[in-house]
Structure formats: structure tokens, C-alpha cells
Amino acid sequence: MRLLLLLLPWLELFTLIQLGVATSAVAALAYVFLTFVAGLALLRLQGRDLFNRLREAQEGRLFGPQIFVDDMAVGLAALLLMVPGLITDTLALLVLIGPLRRRLSRWLFGAPAAEDPYGPGHTARDWRHDATIEGDYTRVDEDDSTPRQ
């Protein structure tokens, strides 16, 4: 992974040189400029939408951190578009396409873990009615000095 990160700028430069060879230097520069402007516009638009969602969440109309995952993904795609090069632009397109992004996320990070109904943040109403909780118990009386008969 480190090697890939070290090689990425050189690979991006190579792809831009090849684009300039295949078309022209002006076309390669125009491509870099247009993708930068597109990424900047997307980042501004997504930032505005994110602040609107934060305001709605503060007012109680939206709830949960999951609503911000797509916003962050689009913000990442905008930043990738702003980096000059064809590799990061391809990655940005992969991140921008929602179903493809989710499939790629499942492939890279595995399936999301099933939510634990007994975990923190859940109440007794969240528990399944058919669930059985097994365990041992010991009765503790307040006054242990007198033996019971």
C-alpha cells in the first residue's frame, strides 16, 4: 500500500503525459483544468447539501450517522477529481456511482456486521421476543448475618 501511494504521483504524471501524446498538450491541460473545476463545483454543492442535512438533523427531522456516509463519499470523489491525473479521476467516478460504491465497499471491507440488538444504545423494546438469555444467578439478601431456614 505504501508503494502504491509513493508511485501514485508518478503514475498520474505518466497518464497525463500519455494523454498529451495521444491528443495534444492543450487537450491534456484543458482536461486537468476541467476536472479541477468539476471537482471544486461538486465539493461546493456537496458542502451546501451537507450543511442543510446538518441543520435538518439538528431540528430533529433526520437522525443517524448513516445519512452522512454518502455525503462524505461524494466529498472524497470531489477531492479525487481535483487531483490532476486519470487514475484518481477513475477512482472518483467509481466513488460517485452509488451502487458501484457500495459493492466496492463490500468487496474491500466485507459485509457490514449485523447490528447487535443487545449492544449499547438499545433499549428493552429493541430486543427480540424469542431471544433467550442464559446465565447463572446468586441471590444476595440485604441482611446476610442471619441464616435463613
Beta strands, then each sheet from edge to edge (+ up, - down):
end
